[in-house]
Amino acid sequence: MNSSAIDHAALTAWLDRLGIDRTGAISLQRIGFGQSNLTFLVRDEAEHRWILRRPPLGTLLQSAHDVGREAGILRALEPTDVPVPRILGVADPGAVTDSTAVLMEFVPGVVIDEPAVLETMGPERRSALAASMMAVLARVHAVDLAATGLTGLAGHGPYAQRQLKRWTRQWRESWTGDSAPFDAITERLAATIPEQQELRLVHGDFHLRNVITAPDDGTVVAALDWELSTLGDPLADIGYALAFWPDPELPTFGLGLPPLPGMPNRAGLAELYLDATGRDRTALRFWYVLGIWKIAAIYAGIIRRVEAEPENLVAGTAPRAAEVLALLDAAAEAADNPPF
């Protein structure tokens, strides 16, 4: 998608109203590999840079792609030790585009969006990256909800049941093929829900492409893409992160990033998190399977959005139906033979 859906004159006027120090005309470039909210690099003639976020084009599922809500979460996290970009402004629908738009600071660093980026990091830096990601996730799960004003971010009911309901609804509204494999995993998950021990801030979409890392040592300098953030069981985040993490002996989903020297396998990544938090591994199998199942539902939604509005497609291609079915097969295999 190009920047035609954004009014350049209105955006320039908005920057001026926000007191943004800019030089000359601005330009916009679609960036990132995310297939949900649309992200643009805003640049002026002096190479000052900012980030603009807006929802995808077309008809959206209920409660999905709320960039205004995401901005509120980031603002709440600014005084914490969770590294996040600073929000500069939120524009109402019609101000700079047809939907809500969010302007945030540009955080310099390395985004691991292609295999070549990961390959250039070296084993020590890749190892530091894994440890830093788990340390940041531990910080997310330690956020004081009352102090940050995030207590009302979401309902306080059982999180697993909420996740099953939400992503089953997305699946039903997105998938046009045979739902029997999805339904089978859903039934298994519903029958094995662990008792919830905690209610914490949950990122909801934590993986390698959603962090910015320092170019010198691989530590995480910003965690991105908080649109799925909610309140729930912290083990859900590590289960989901494990589902995406490249492992030499397990199927790799979605990111297209290879397992390389210095990177722990999924079991090793889980140990980094569990060691940092002291949490019990008992429920991890459930959340790992649910993470794979959730990715399948997300991919079904991406396929629907790209079919409805081809301009939503970012660089590369959308997931294919075969990938969705492979994820469901992998979820069934993980339920039978968990890797940790």
C-alpha positions in Angstrom: 0.0 0.0 0.0 1.2 3.5 -0.8 0.5 6.6 1.3 -2.5 7.7 -0.8 -4.9 7.0 2.1 -3.2 9.6 4.2 -3.7 13.3 3.5 -0.2 14.8 3.4 -1.4 18.4 3.9 -3.5 17.4 6.9 -0.6 15.3 8.3 1.8 18.3 7.9 -0.7 20.6 9.7 -1.2 18.1 12.5 2.6 17.8 13.0 2.7 21.6 13.3 -0.2 21.6 15.8 1.7 19.0 17.9 4.7 21.3 18.0 6.9 18.7 16.1 10.1 20.4 14.9 10.4 19.6 11.2 12.3 20.9 8.2 10.6 21.2 4.9 8.2 18.8 3.3 7.5 15.4 4.7 7.4 12.0 2.9 5.8 8.7 3.9 7.0 5.1 3.3 5.2 1.9 4.3 7.6 -0.1 6.4 7.7 -3.4 8.3 6.3 -6.8 7.6 3.3 -6.6 9.9 0.1 -7.7 8.2 -2.2 -5.9 10.7 -2.1 -2.2 11.5 -0.3 -0.2 8.8 3.0 1.4 9.7 4.6 4.3 7.9 8.0 6.0 8.3 7.5 9.8 8.2 10.6 11.7 7.2 11.3 15.4 6.6 14.0 17.0 4.4 16.5 17.1 7.3 16.0 13.3 7.8 14.1 13.7 11.1 12.0 10.6 11.4 8.7 9.6 13.1 6.4 6.6 12.9 2.7 6.8 11.9 0.3 3.9 12.6 -3.3 3.4 11.3 -5.6 0.4 11.0 -5.8 -1.7 7.8 -8.1 -0.8 5.0 -11.6 -2.3 4.5 -14.1 -3.8 6.9 -12.5 -4.8 10.2 -13.6 -7.3 12.8 -15.2 -6.0 15.9 -12.7 -4.6 18.5 -9.7 -5.3 16.2 -6.9 -2.9 15.1 -7.6 -0.2 17.7 -4.5 2.0 17.4 -5.9 4.5 19.8 -6.1 1.8 22.5 -2.6 0.8 21.6 -1.4 4.4 22.1 -3.0 4.5 25.5 -1.1 1.4 26.6 2.2 2.8 25.4 1.6 6.1 27.2 0.8 4.2 30.4 4.1 2.2 30.0 6.3 5.3 29.5 7.2 5.7 33.2 7.9 1.9 33.6 11.1 -0.1 32.8 9.4 -1.6 29.8 11.1 -0.1 26.7 8.4 1.4 24.4 8.3 4.2 21.8 6.9 7.5 23.1 3.5 8.6 21.8 3.5 12.1 20.2 -0.1 12.4 19.2 -3.4 10.6 18.4 -5.6 12.0 15.6 -9.3 11.3 15.3 -10.8 9.7 12.2 -10.9 12.2 9.3 -8.1 14.3 10.7 -5.2 12.9 8.6 -6.8 9.7 7.3 -10.2 7.9 7.3 -9.4 6.3 10.6 -7.6 7.0 13.9 -3.9 7.7 13.4 -1.1 7.6 15.9 2.2 9.4 15.7 5.1 8.0 17.8 8.8 8.6 18.1 11.2 6.7 15.8 13.4 4.4 17.8 16.8 3.8 16.1 18.0 0.3 16.1 17.9 -3.1 14.3 14.6 -4.7 13.4 14.9 -8.4 12.7 12.6 -8.5 9.7 14.6 -10.7 7.4 17.0 -13.7 7.7 19.9 -11.6 6.5 19.6 -9.3 9.5 19.7 -12.2 12.0 22.6 -13.8 10.1 24.8 -10.6 10.5 24.4 -10.5 14.3 26.8 -13.2 15.3 26.3 -15.9 17.9 27.0 -13.7 21.0 24.7 -11.0 19.9 22.0 -13.6 19.0 22.4 -15.1 22.5 22.1 -11.7 24.1 19.0 -11.0 22.1 17.2 -14.1 23.4 18.1 -13.3 27.0 17.1 -9.7 26.6 13.7 -10.6 25.0 12.9 -12.8 27.9 14.0 -10.1 30.4 11.8 -7.6 28.7 8.9 -10.0 28.7 9.4 -10.5 32.4 9.3 -6.8 32.9 6.0 -6.6 31.0 4.5 -9.2 33.3 5.8 -7.3 36.4 4.0 -4.0 35.5 2.0 -2.6 38.3 -1.5 -2.4 36.9 -2.8 0.1 39.5 0.2 2.4 39.2 0.0 2.6 35.4 -3.8 2.9 35.3 -4.1 -0.3 33.3 -6.4 -2.2 35.7 -9.3 -1.5 33.4 -7.6 -2.4 30.2 -9.6 -5.6 29.8 -12.0 -7.8 31.7 -10.7 -9.8 34.7 -12.5 -13.0 33.9 -10.7 -16.2 33.0 -8.2 -15.4 30.3 -8.0 -18.7 28.5 -11.7 -18.7 28.0 -11.6 -15.2 26.6 -8.8 -16.1 24.2 -10.7 -19.2 23.0 -13.8 -17.1 22.4 -12.0 -14.2 20.7 -9.9 -16.2 18.3 -12.7 -18.7 17.5 -14.8 -15.7 16.5 -12.0 -14.4 14.3 -11.7 -17.8 12.7 -15.4 -18.1 12.0 -15.5 -14.7 10.4 -12.4 -15.2 8.3 -11.9 -18.9 7.2 -13.9 -20.2 4.3 -12.5 -23.7 4.2 -12.9 -26.8 6.3 -12.9 -25.9 10.0 -12.7 -29.4 11.4 -9.0 -29.3 12.2 -9.4 -26.0 14.0 -12.4 -27.2 15.9 -10.6 -30.3 17.1 -7.8 -28.3 18.6 -10.2 -25.8 20.1 -12.1 -28.7 21.8 -8.8 -30.1 23.2 -7.8 -26.7 24.5 -11.2 -26.1 26.1 -10.9 -29.4 27.9 -7.4 -28.8 29.3 -7.6 -25.2 30.5 -5.2 -24.8 33.5 -6.2 -22.9 36.6 -5.3 -19.2 36.3 -2.9 -18.1 39.0 -2.3 -14.5 38.1 -3.7 -11.5 36.2 -1.0 -9.5 34.5 -0.4 -7.2 31.6 0.0 -9.5 28.5 1.7 -8.2 25.3 -0.2 -10.6 23.1 2.1 -10.5 20.1 5.6 -10.8 21.4 8.1 -12.3 18.9 11.4 -11.5 17.0 9.9 -9.0 14.5 8.1 -7.0 17.2 11.2 -5.7 19.0 13.9 -3.2 18.1 17.4 -4.2 19.2 20.6 -2.2 19.9 23.1 -2.6 17.0 26.1 -3.2 19.2 24.9 -5.9 21.7 21.5 -7.1 20.6 19.6 -5.9 23.7 16.0 -4.9 23.2 15.5 -1.1 23.1 11.8 -1.1 22.2 8.9 -3.6 22.2 6.4 -2.9 19.4 2.9 -3.7 18.3 0.8 -3.7 21.4 -2.6 -3.8 19.7 -3.3 -7.3 21.1 -2.2 -6.4 24.6 -4.7 -7.2 27.4 -4.9 -8.5 31.0 -4.4 -12.2 31.4 -2.1 -15.1 32.2 1.6 -14.2 31.6 2.4 -17.7 30.5 0.3 -17.0 27.4 3.0 -14.6 26.1 5.8 -17.0 26.5 3.8 -19.8 24.9 3.1 -17.6 21.9 6.7 -16.4 21.7 7.9 -20.0 21.8 5.5 -20.9 18.9 7.3 -18.3 16.7 10.8 -18.9 17.9 13.1 -20.6 15.3 14.1 -24.1 16.5 16.4 -26.5 14.6 14.2 -29.5 15.5 10.7 -28.1 15.3 8.6 -26.4 12.6 9.2 -22.7 12.3 6.0 -20.6 11.9 5.4 -17.3 10.2 8.6 -15.3 10.6 10.7 -17.1 8.0 13.8 -16.7 10.3 16.3 -19.5 10.6 17.7 -21.0 13.8 21.3 -19.9 14.0 24.3 -20.5 16.4 23.8 -18.6 19.7 20.0 -18.9 19.6 18.6 -21.3 22.2 16.0 -23.8 21.1 12.4 -23.4 22.3 13.1 -25.3 25.5 16.1 -23.2 26.2 14.2 -20.0 25.6 11.5 -21.2 28.0 14.2 -21.7 30.6 15.4 -18.2 30.2 12.0 -16.8 31.0 11.2 -19.3 33.8 14.5 -18.6 35.4 13.9 -14.8 35.2 10.4 -15.0 36.7 10.3 -18.1 38.9 7.0 -19.1 37.3 5.8 -22.7 37.1 6.2 -24.5 33.8 3.2 -26.8 34.5 0.8 -24.8 32.3 3.3 -24.1 29.5 2.2 -26.9 27.2 -1.3 -25.5 27.1 -0.2 -22.0 26.3 2.3 -23.2 23.7 -0.5 -25.1 21.9 -2.8 -22.2 22.2 -0.1 -20.0 20.8 0.2 -22.1 17.6 -3.6 -22.2 17.3 -3.8 -18.5 17.8 -1.3 -17.9 15.0 -3.5 -20.0 12.7 -6.5 -17.8 13.5 -4.5 -14.6 13.0 -3.3 -15.9 9.6 -6.9 -16.7 8.6 -7.7 -13.0 9.4 -4.7 -11.8 7.3 -5.9 -13.9 4.3 -9.4 -12.4 4.6 -8.1 -8.8 4.8 -5.8 -9.2 1.9 -8.4 -10.8 -0.3 -10.9 -8.0 0.6 -8.3 -5.2 0.2 -5.1 -6.1 -1.7 -3.5 -2.8 -0.6 -3.3 -4.2 2.9 -0.6 -6.6 1.8 2.9 -5.6 3.0 6.1 -6.6 1.2 6.1 -10.2 0.3 3.0 -12.4 0.3 0.2 -13.1 2.7 0.0 -16.5 4.4 -1.4 -19.3 2.4 -4.2 -21.6 3.4 -1.7 -24.5 3.4 0.3 -22.7 6.1 -2.8 -22.3 8.2 -3.5 -26.0 8.0 0.1 -26.8 8.8 -0.1 -24.7 11.9 -3.2 -26.7 13.0 -1.3 -29.9 12.4 1.6 -28.6 14.4 -0.7 -27.6 17.3 -2.1 -31.2 17.4 1.4 -32.6 17.4 2.5 -30.2 20.2 -0.5 -31.3 22.2 0.5 -34.9 21.9 4.3 -34.4 22.2 5.2 -31.1 23.9 8.8 -30.1 23.4 9.3 -29.1 27.1 
